[in-house]
Amino acid sequence: MAITKEMGIGEVVEKNPKTIEVFRNYGMGCFGCAAARFENIEQGAVAHGINIDALIADLNKIV
């Protein structure tokens, strides 16, 4: 399963726990944040000023 920017943060972390490290490396502690339940990856990246394309590429390397 490829990870896309439209996927929910919580959904991705739940299905692929290894992605927690990638989110942390980008400064996103989203898996512990209440927003992770309703934000998708793109929304979280924008809120943190993160390059979404680089984040998605790194997440997909893990899975």
Secondary structure, DSSP 4 states (H G I P E B T S, - for coil): ----TTSBHHHHHHH-TTHHHHHHHTT--GGGSGGGGT-BHHHHHHHHT--HHHHHHHHHHH-
